[in-house]
Amino acid sequence: MNPSSALRTGGRMLWERSASVIPVYLLVSGLYGVARVPLLLAALLALWLAASSGRLQPFVDALRDAASDSAPPASGDGPGSVDLGAVDPDQLGPDLGDAVANLLTPDIVGVVLLGVFLSMLLSIAVSAVGGAAAISTVFGLLKDEDGVLAAVEGAGTYWRSFLGVRMLFFAALAIVLVPIGAAVVWAVGSVVGTSTGGVAASTSASAAAGPSAESSVLALAVVGIGSIVAFVAVLVVFLLFAFAEQAVVVDDVGAVAAVRRSVRFPFRRPTAFLGYVVVAFGALVVTGSVAGVASVAGATRVTGLVSAIVVPPVLDGFKTSLYAERPLPPTLEAAPPGDRLRSAFVGGLRAVGRFVGDHPLANVASLAIVLAGGAIGWRATASLGVSLPVGSDVGNVFGAFPGGTFVNLAVNNWLVASDVAFSGLAAGIPAVVTLGFNGLIVGAVGGVFDPIAFLALVAPHGVVEIPALVVGGGLGLWLGGVGLGAARGRLVADEVASAIRRTYRVLLGLVPLFVLAAFIEAFLTPAIASLVLTG
């Protein structure tokens, strides 16, 4: 198969089989929520250690004192409240720095580092599971099989081999980078040492203080050359491992054999490999262009959406089709785009209603977790005696035409709901942690704002947005039960695949709700809040 045919296959796969492709790639993205759990728990534990040991209070006191010295009390607030928005950072005294240093104790730093380390380990494991699911989906569709079912079965079958491929990849990077780094350090040390020795023998005391300008330039040249060599070496490793994952699934081999076949691929099929290099570079250009346009339009979250469910499936479909030399089987003529969109979102809204009616306990539990986190966050900050100002120009907070903000809010909230939902497949734990943490943040913010101001800024769009997010959390908790059932052998792969499809349909139904909430927040909430706060 030539590269152009394989690229058409990747594009057709996303367009014609989107109901099988997008749920899996949303699942792959959501699974990274598992890796965030240790980091979030470590942050909460560190905060609890600081508070229980009395180390947090000096920081709060120092912040309050610094604010009191440089800003008047916020009007309308109670005694002891200060307006942190008017604090001049240049006037913050050394007491605040000492209070921050007092927080960085060995136990707190150790907890945070442990959380980072565990998150990194889980990220590697999760990437192996997600990669196995994604490539299995693509190859399953090439064989005219159910893509979601292929993802579930492939994740269980191939994740160890994918993990092995990643370990071999990291080992290869270490093999090429460590010698290059050591050589650069040795070369720079030799240049500087030789220069310093020669200068020290001279009679110029000022010149003896350090290396000469010539040696500095030479050292920079060595570093520059070393960086170029390292970049080329890393690029070669990436290219030689490019088809290892495809080999695992297509050829049904282990990690070592898959890497060997990937390394031989450029020599066996140089034209196909060159086509892959061109397409991969083009994918980087397209992603960068989308990011640039989105940044100019102020809608940067669009890049995250494209990077999650558009570029990866097309590129994976292209690579797998190219390696397996299989086109996508022909499908029935697709309905017009407008009909497909109406069917997806209208049907999704019905799916939301059915899910809420069928699983009330999951949705009530989701709401309870958010409320519990909010209550804890509010209680933790309400007694601090600080007051954050709302600002005098609330009505124009997003500008005259906040179109970019509207898009960012809609896309971000939907991606958050999707992550909470699909990460819940891991026994529901990531969904519980994420829901509780987000509630904690909202409650903590509410604790340092005037209640009326806070409600004015949250309630208009919150009446739509919060229930939609709660339903996303309910999906995560329900999928947690599905994951536990599968782990115990009570549910077969087809039942897990059916649950993933249902989750995707409900998430499609949440899209109109998040679009409505984003419209209210971007265009109406600031004006409503301005009327409430200014009378």
N, C-alpha and C positions, 0 to 999 in steps of 0.2 A: 504493500500500500504506500502511495506517495504522501508526502506531508500535507499537501493541499486537501486531499480527500480525508485524511485524518483530522485536519482542522475543521472541515465541514461537519464531520461526525461529532466533534466536541460541541460545536454550536447547535447542531440539531438536537443533541442529547438534552441540553438545557432548555431549548424551546419546546420540543415535542414531548419530553418526558419530565417536565418540571415537577409534577406531582410526586415523582419518585426521587428526583435529584435534590431539590431544595430542602425537603425535610431532613435528609441525611446530612447535608452540609450545615444546616442549622444545628443539628444534633452534635456534629463535630465541633462547631464553635461553642455550643453550650457546655460541652463536657469540660472545657477549660475552667468552668466554674468550680469543678472539683478541686483544681489546683489552687484556687484562691482561698479555700477554706482554712488551711493552716495559717496563712498570712493574716486573715481577718481575725481568727481566734487569737493569734499571737498579739495583735494590736490591742484587742480588748483585754487580754490577760496582762499586758504591760501597763495599760491604763489602770487596771484594778490594783496591780502591785504598787504603782506610784501613789494611788489614792489611799490604799490601806496602810502604807508605811508612812504616810504623812508628807511624802515628797512632792505631791501635786499641789498642796495648799500653798507652800512658799511661792510656787510659780504663779498661781492665781493672785496671791497678795502682791507680788512684785509687779504683775501686769496692771492690777488695779491702782497701785501707787504711782506707777509711771503714767497711767492715764490721768489720774487726778492732778499730777503736777503739770501736765501739759494741756489739759482740756477741761472745760467747765462741765458740771453735771448736765446730763441730758435733760432737757426741759420736759416736765411732765412725769419724770420717773421718781421713784421713791428715794429715800435717803440711802446713800452709799452706792447708788447706781452711777455709772460713768458712761460717757459716750466714747466708745473705742474708735469710732470712725473718725474722730477729730484728733487722734493721737499723732504726734509728729515722731516718726521712727528715729530721727536723729536725736531726740531728747530722751530716749529710753536709756536708763542708767545701767551701771554695771550689775545692780542687784538682779535684774532680769536675766542677764547672761549667767550669773551664778546659779539662779534658780533652774535654768535650762540644763546647765552642767550637772546640777544635783539630781536631775531626772535620769541622766545617762549612767546609771549604776550597772555593775556587772550582771545582776540578775535580770534587769530590764533589757539590756543590750543582748544578753544571751537568749532570752525568750524571743526577741525579734529576729535574731540571726537564725535560730532554730526554725522559726516559721518560714523564713525565706528559703532555707535549705530544703525543708519538707515540700514547700510549694514547687521548687525547682524539680525535685524528684518526681512529684506527681505530674508535673507538666510533661516530663519525658514519657511517663507511662501513659498518660492520657493521649498524647500525640500519637503513640503507637496504636492505641485502640481506635482513635479517630481516623488515622491513616488507613488502617485495615478496613474499617467500615466504608470509607469513601471509595477506595480503589475496588473493593468488592462490589459496591453498587454499580460502578461504571462497567466493570467486566460483566456483571450480571445482566445489565441492559444490553451490552453487546451480544450476549447469548440469548437475548429476548426473554429474560427471566424477570421476576419481580425484583426491582431494584432495592426496595426497602428491606425485603426479606433477605436478599443477598447481603445487605449491609449487616444485619443482625447475625447471620450465620458466619460471615467472613470475619467480623470483629472477634468472635469467639475462637475461630480457627487460626487466624493469622497474626493476632496481636503480638505473640511472643517473637515471631520471626521479624515483624516490623520493629520491635524493640531491639532485637539483635542487630538489625541493619543500622539503627541509630547509634548503637554502641560502637559498631565498626566505623561508622562515619566520624564520630568524635575521636576515636583512636587514630584514624587517618589524619584528621586535622592536627592532632597533637604531634604525630610523627613528622609532619612537614613544617609546623610552625615553631616547635621547640628548638630544633637546630638552627633555623633562620634567626629566631630571636637571640639565641646564644651567640651566633656569629656576629650579629649586629652589635650586641653589647661588648663583645670582645674587641671588635674593630674600633668602636668608639672609644673604649678604654685605652686601646693601644695608641690611637691618635692623640688623645688628650694627655696620656702619660708621657709620650715622647715629647710633645710640645712643652709640657711643664718642666720636664727634666732639662731640655735645652735652654729654656728661659731662665731656670734657676741658676744655671752656670754663668749667666751674663751678669753684668754689673748694674743692670737696671732693676732697682728694687720694686718699682711700680709694675713693671712687666712680669716680675716673678710672682705676682699675686694670683695669677691664673693663666689659662691657656691663651695662646695668641689668637688674633682674629682669623688667621689662615687655618689654624687647627679647628676653630669653631665651624668655619665654612665646610671643611672637610668632614667633620663629624656630622653636620646636617646632611651632607651629600650621602654619607654612608647610611644614615637613617632613612633618607628618601629612597635610595636604591633598595634597601632592605624591605621597606614598606611595599614597593612595587613588586618585588619578588614574592613577598608573602601574599599579596593580593592575587597574583597569578597562580600561586600554588593552591590557594583556597578555591579559586575558580575551577582549576583542574579537578580537584577533589569533588566539588559539587557536580561537575559534568560527568565524571566517571561513576558517581553514585546515582545519576539522574533516573535510571530505569530499574533500580534495585527493587523498589516497591512493586512495580508492575511485574517484575520477574517472580516475586513471591506468590502473587495471586494467579497470574496467567499460567506460569509453569508449575505452580504448587510445589515450591522448593523452599529450603531453609534459608537463613540469613546469609551464610557464607556462600552457598551456591548462587543465591540471587545477586550478591555483589560481584561475583566472578562473571556472571552473564551480563551484568550491566557494564562492567569494564570492557568486555569483549564487543559490546554493541557498536561503539563507534568504528571499530575495525571491520566488523561483519557487514554493517549497513551504513557506510559513511554518508550517503546522500540523505537518508532518513535522519541521521544524527545531526547533520548540518541544518536540516529543516527544523528540527527541534530547537537548536540554538537560536535560530532566527525568530521562531514563534515565541520562545521564552523571553527573548529580549523585547519583542513587540508587546508581550503582556506587561512587562515592566514599564514600557513607554505609555501604554494605555492607562495603567493604574496611576502612574505619575501625572498624566494629563488630566484624568478625572479628578485627582486630588487637587491639582492646580486650579481647575475651573471651579470646583466646589469651594476651595478656599476663597477665591475672588468673590463668589456669590454668597459667602458666609454660611455655606451649608456643608461643613466639613464632615459631618457624620455620614454623608452619602458615600464617602470613601470607605468607611467601615462596612457598609452594606454591600458595596461592589466587591470588596475584598473577601467577604464571607460567602456570598452565594452566587456570584457572577463569574469572576475570573477563575477561581479554583476548579469548579466543575468543568468549565470549558477546557482548561489546560489539562486536567486529569483525563478528560475524555479524549483529548487529542493524543496525549502520551500513551494511554492504554491502547487506543485504536492503532496507533503507529507501531507499538511493540508487538501487539497480538496479531496485527495485520487482519483486523476484523472491522468492517463497517457496521454502522447501526442498522439493524433490520428495518425495512420499510414499515411505516405506520399508516393508519388511516388518516385522511386529510383532517388537519386540525381545524377546530371552529375558529371563526374570526376573533381577533384579540378582544374586542369589546364584549363579545358573548362569554369568552373565557374569564375575563375579569369580573363580570357580573355574577357568573356562576360561582367563582371562587369566593368573592367577598359576601354576597348575599347568602350563599350556602354556609359560609363561615359564621355569619351572624346567627343563623339557625343552630349551627353546631355549638356556639357559645351558650345559647339558651338551653340546649339539651344537656350540655356538660354541667351547667349550674344546677339543673333539675336532677340529674342523675347522681351527682356527687356533691351534695350539700356539705357533708362533713369536711371534705378536703378544702372547700372554699371558706367555710367558717374557720377552720384551723389556720388557713393562710391569713385571714383578717385578724385573728387573735394574735398571731405571731407579730404582725406589723404593729398592732396596737400595744402589745407588751413592750416591744422594742422602743416605740415612741414614748411610752410612759417612763421607761427607764432613762431614756435620753433627756426628756424634759426635766425629770427630777434631778438628774445629775448637773444640769446647767442652770436651772431656774434659781437656785440658791447662791449662785456665784456673785450676784450683785453687779453684773455688767449689763450694758444695754447697747445693742447695735442699732444705729439709726437706719430708718427706712430710706431716707433721702427726700429731697424736696421735689424732684422731677420724676415721680413714679410713673406718671402717665406717658412719658417718652423714654422709658427705660430701654426699650428695644429699638429705638429709632423711629423715623417717620414711616418706613415700610419694612417691617421686620420679616421679610419673606424667608431669608436664610435661617433666622431663628425658628420660624415655624417648621421648616423642613427638618432642622436639627432635632427639635423636640419630638416630632412625630417618629422619625427614624430611631432616635436614641431610645425612646420609651418602648418601642416595639422590639428592638434588639435586646433590651433589658428583660422584657417579659419572656422572650424566646430563650435567653440564657437561663433564666430562673426555671423555666419549664423543663427544658431538655437536660439541664444539669441535675435535676431531681431524679433522673433515672438511677443515679448512684445512691440508692436507698433513701432518697429524699433529703439527705443531710445538707448538700449544698443549697437546696432551696430554703431550708429552715434558716441556715446561717445568713444567706443573702437577704431574705425577707426581714429577719431580725435586725441585721446591721443597717439596712436602709431605713427601717422604722426608727432605729436609734439615732441616726443622723438627722432625720426630720424632726424628731422630738428634741434633740439637742439644740437645733437651730431655733425651734419654737420657744425654747426656754430662755433665750437671750433677746427675744423680740417682744414687743408689746402684743398681748393676745389679739386685740382688735386688728392691729396692723398685720399680724401673721395670718389671721383668717382672711383678711381682705386680699392678701397676696396669694393664698393657696386655695380658698374655697371655690372661686368661680370655675376653674378648670379641674380642680381636685375631685369634684363630684362625678366627673367622667373618668379622669385618669386613674384615681386610686382604685375604684372598683375593677377597672381593666387590669391593673397590675396585680390586684388580689386574685383575679381569675388566673393570671399567669402563674402566680404562686400556687394556686390550687392545682393547676396542671402538674407542676413540679412535685407536689406532695402525692398526687395520684400516681404519677409515673414512678415515684419512689416505691410505692406498693407493687407496681408491675415489675420493677427491677428486683425487688426482694423475692417476689414469686418466681421469677426466672432463675435467680441464684439458688433457690431451694428446689428447683426442678418441678415446680407446680405449674409453670407456664411454659409452653413451647415457643419456638422462635417465631412462628406465624402469629401468635397472640401478642408477642412483644412488637412485631412489625405493625400489627393493626393498631396498637396503642400509639405508636409513633405517628402513624398516618392521622389518627384522630387528633392528636396534639397539634399537628400542623394545620388541620382544618380549623380548629378553635383559634389558633394564632392568626390565621387569615381573617377570621371574624373580628379579632381585636384591632385590626388595622384601621377600619373606619372610626372606631372609638378613639384611638390614639390621634388620628388626624383631627377629629373634632376637638379633643382636649388641647392639642397643640395650637389649633386655630384660636381657641378661646384664650389660652395663655399668652400667645404672642400678640394678638390684636385687641383683646377685650379686657383681660385681667388688669393690665396696667391702668387703663382708663377707669375701670370699676374701683380699683384700689385707691386711685387718686381722688375720686369722688368721696369715697368713704372716709379717707384720712384728712381731707381738707374741708369736708363739709360742703 
